[in-house]
């Protein structure tokens, strides 16, 4: 039987994709991406705990 991802698992997968995003910006501009910064491990840990606790199902 195939595992159906919970809403929380889908959000966390989306966050992992956000961490990979790179954008070429004009000089003087900087992209602020909390999923790919110096605190990315902490952000991932906190959001994982949150989504596993509050969104561990597919119930609307």
Secondary structure, 3 states (H helix, E strand, C coil): CCCCCCHHHHHHHHHHHHHCCCCCCCCCCCCCCHHHCCCHHHHHHHHHHHHHHHCCCCCC
